[in-house]
Amino acid sequence: MSKDDQYRRLASSNRRIAETRERIELQKARVLELQGQPECGTAVQLLRILDHALRLMLHNRAKLIRQLMNWPHYT
């Protein structure tokens, strides 16, 4: 895999992280709307899943960044 490929993967990762953060904010609002209703439990469960997915994405992005930082430099 080339360095350009790695940068493309990093850009894609950044987009997915931004999208997931937006979805988390929307889901938090939905949870607040549903407080006290039976559907609230499902909404909270989805929020937890989104939060876990975000943490995994952040971990993956950090790994990509470390790989790019350690990419061989040729002079």
C-alpha positions as protocol buffer text, in pm:
chain_id: "A"
residue {
  index: 1
  type: MET
  ca { x: 0 y: 0 z: 0 }
}
residue {
  index: 2
  type: SER
  ca { x: 135 y: 339 z: -98 }
}
residue {
  index: 3
  type: LYS
  ca { x: 156 y: 646 z: 120 }
}
residue {
  index: 4
  type: ASP
  ca { x: -112 y: 808 z: -97 }
}
residue {
  index: 5
  type: ASP
  ca { x: -340 y: 513 z: -26 }
}
residue {
  index: 6
  type: GLN
  ca { x: -280 y: 561 z: 345 }
}
residue {
  index: 7
  type: TYR
  ca { x: -369 y: 930 z: 319 }
}
residue {
  index: 8
  type: ARG
  ca { x: -690 y: 839 z: 134 }
}
residue {
  index: 9
  type: ARG
  ca { x: -776 y: 591 z: 410 }
}
residue {
  index: 10
  type: LEU
  ca { x: -709 y: 862 z: 668 }
}
residue {
  index: 11
  type: ALA
  ca { x: -934 y: 1109 z: 485 }
}
residue {
  index: 12
  type: SER
  ca { x: -1209 y: 847 z: 466 }
}
residue {
  index: 13
  type: SER
  ca { x: -1167 y: 774 z: 835 }
}
residue {
  index: 14
  type: ASN
  ca { x: -1198 y: 1144 z: 917 }
}
residue {
  index: 15
  type: ARG
  ca { x: -1521 y: 1166 z: 715 }
}
residue {
  index: 16
  type: ARG
  ca { x: -1671 y: 865 z: 888 }
}
residue {
  index: 17
  type: ILE
  ca { x: -1577 y: 1003 z: 1229 }
}
residue {
  index: 18
  type: ALA
  ca { x: -1741 y: 1338 z: 1151 }
}
residue {
  index: 19
  type: GLU
  ca { x: -2057 y: 1163 z: 1026 }
}
residue {
  index: 20
  type: THR
  ca { x: -2073 y: 942 z: 1333 }
}
residue {
  index: 21
  type: ARG
  ca { x: -2034 y: 1241 z: 1563 }
}
residue {
  index: 22
  type: GLU
  ca { x: -2328 y: 1407 z: 1388 }
}
residue {
  index: 23
  type: ARG
  ca { x: -2537 y: 1092 z: 1425 }
}
residue {
  index: 24
  type: ILE
  ca { x: -2450 y: 1071 z: 1793 }
}
residue {
  index: 25
  type: GLU
  ca { x: -2570 y: 1428 z: 1847 }
}
residue {
  index: 26
  type: LEU
  ca { x: -2896 y: 1351 z: 1665 }
}
residue {
  index: 27
  type: GLN
  ca { x: -2940 y: 1034 z: 1868 }
}
residue {
  index: 28
  type: LYS
  ca { x: -2879 y: 1220 z: 2196 }
}
residue {
  index: 29
  type: ALA
  ca { x: -3159 y: 1459 z: 2100 }
}
residue {
  index: 30
  type: ARG
  ca { x: -3382 y: 1162 z: 2019 }
}
residue {
  index: 31
  type: VAL
  ca { x: -3309 y: 1007 z: 2359 }
}
residue {
  index: 32
  type: LEU
  ca { x: -3409 y: 1330 z: 2530 }
}
residue {
  index: 33
  type: GLU
  ca { x: -3733 y: 1340 z: 2329 }
}
residue {
  index: 34
  type: LEU
  ca { x: -3817 y: 984 z: 2429 }
}
residue {
  index: 35
  type: GLN
  ca { x: -3740 y: 1011 z: 2801 }
}
residue {
  index: 36
  type: GLY
  ca { x: -4001 y: 824 z: 2999 }
}
residue {
  index: 37
  type: GLN
  ca { x: -4136 y: 641 z: 2695 }
}
residue {
  index: 38
  type: PRO
  ca { x: -4091 y: 269 z: 2625 }
}
residue {
  index: 39
  type: GLU
  ca { x: -3885 y: 341 z: 2310 }
}
residue {
  index: 40
  type: CYS
  ca { x: -3623 y: 526 z: 2514 }
}
residue {
  index: 41
  type: GLY
  ca { x: -3438 y: 206 z: 2602 }
}
residue {
  index: 42
  type: THR
  ca { x: -3387 y: 121 z: 2237 }
}
residue {
  index: 43
  type: ALA
  ca { x: -3272 y: 475 z: 2161 }
}
residue {
  index: 44
  type: VAL
  ca { x: -3021 y: 462 z: 2446 }
}
residue {
  index: 45
  type: GLN
  ca { x: -2894 y: 125 z: 2325 }
}
residue {
  index: 46
  type: LEU
  ca { x: -2837 y: 266 z: 1977 }
}
residue {
  index: 47
  type: LEU
  ca { x: -2657 y: 566 z: 2127 }
}
residue {
  index: 48
  type: ARG
  ca { x: -2422 y: 329 z: 2312 }
}
residue {
  index: 49
  type: ILE
  ca { x: -2355 y: 135 z: 1991 }
}
residue {
  index: 50
  type: LEU
  ca { x: -2276 y: 457 z: 1803 }
}
residue {
  index: 51
  type: ASP
  ca { x: -2046 y: 570 z: 2084 }
}
residue {
  index: 52
  type: HIS
  ca { x: -1862 y: 237 z: 2077 }
}
residue {
  index: 53
  type: ALA
  ca { x: -1829 y: 256 z: 1697 }
}
residue {
  index: 54
  type: LEU
  ca { x: -1685 y: 608 z: 1730 }
}
residue {
  index: 55
  type: ARG
  ca { x: -1425 y: 488 z: 1980 }
}
residue {
  index: 56
  type: LEU
  ca { x: -1321 y: 211 z: 1741 }
}
residue {
  index: 57
  type: MET
  ca { x: -1296 y: 460 z: 1453 }
}
residue {
  index: 58
  type: LEU
  ca { x: -1081 y: 694 z: 1663 }
}
residue {
  index: 59
  type: HIS
  ca { x: -854 y: 403 z: 1755 }
}
residue {
  index: 60
  type: ASN
  ca { x: -824 y: 304 z: 1389 }
}
residue {
  index: 61
  type: ARG
  ca { x: -748 y: 663 z: 1286 }
}
residue {
  index: 62
  type: ALA
  ca { x: -474 y: 688 z: 1550 }
}
residue {
  index: 63
  type: LYS
  ca { x: -322 y: 368 z: 1412 }
}
residue {
  index: 64
  type: LEU
  ca { x: -326 y: 512 z: 1057 }
}
residue {
  index: 65
  type: ILE
  ca { x: -159 y: 830 z: 1180 }
}
residue {
  index: 66
  type: ARG
  ca { x: 112 y: 630 z: 1357 }
}
residue {
  index: 67
  type: GLN
  ca { x: 174 y: 432 z: 1039 }
}
residue {
  index: 68
  type: LEU
  ca { x: 208 y: 751 z: 837 }
}
residue {
  index: 69
  type: MET
  ca { x: 442 y: 905 z: 1093 }
}
residue {
  index: 70
  type: ASN
  ca { x: 665 y: 597 z: 1075 }
}
residue {
  index: 71
  type: TRP
  ca { x: 657 y: 579 z: 695 }
}
residue {
  index: 72
  type: PRO
  ca { x: 1012 y: 543 z: 562 }
}
residue {
  index: 73
  type: HIS
  ca { x: 1164 y: 873 z: 452 }
}
residue {
  index: 74
  type: TYR
  ca { x: 1395 y: 844 z: 155 }
}
residue {
  index: 75
  type: THR
  ca { x: 1641 y: 1115 z: 70 }
}
